[in-house]
Amino acid sequence: MTATPTYDALMDVIRDRRTSRAFDPEFEIPRAHYDLILEAARHGPSGANAQPWHFIVVTENDTKAKLGDYFVAEARRRGKLKMKFPTPNYAGMKTAPGLIVVLGDFRYTRAFPVLGDGSELDRMYHENAERILLQSVAAATMSAHLAASALGYAVWWVTAIGQEEAQAAFKPLLGVPDDLSVLDIMCFGPPAQPPYKRWKKDLDEIRSWDRFDMRAHQSAEDIDDWVRNNRAKVMYKDESLVD
């Protein structure tokens, strides 16, 4: 494979990105590093160049503790509901040296192709506009994660914060206006223990040429079987330990 030095340097960062859910609580993130991380996020691509994001840097320990407490309680609720999801230990959020809350402004869906007349067709376009917005915010967030990794930190992407209950809990705590939404939380810092590389699919499994290769297609039964028998093996385990 022919590559350039710039590509190789980028892939070093991408391959070395590690997830950690427990960090060195004594470490203090330099203020300049927050700016470097969010400078990377600022350059993320977005639909209509709307840049529908805002980032809150959280440095107060009490706020981190309250955010962590919410997710710990949510994990317990999932357990009582028997969701059978291998939930991480959210207590690590409370002592993460770096914590950034990612906000999205869904009013920017107006910048994308919508009719705005409340019709069924408008609903279809509006749903697509929401996807565009979420993809845009995710792109900026991924840029921030790679920047944090390039600075030598392990990261944790706490994702998909969309429940009304969660919004009601987080917005007053963070002073977020009602017309913005808390979408993600990014934790980062030196890991408490050396992090491991998680399993990734081979390139041949995720790539088709010109048309979808049906050999890569999975039935609903295949996916149910994967969730039942393999999900827990790959979510939180070193790739070298995955069969």
Summary of the structure (lengths in Angstrom):
residues: 243
radius of gyration: 19.6
end to end distance: 27.1
largest distance: 54.6
contacts: 649
relative contact order: 0.17
helix: 52%
strand: 13%
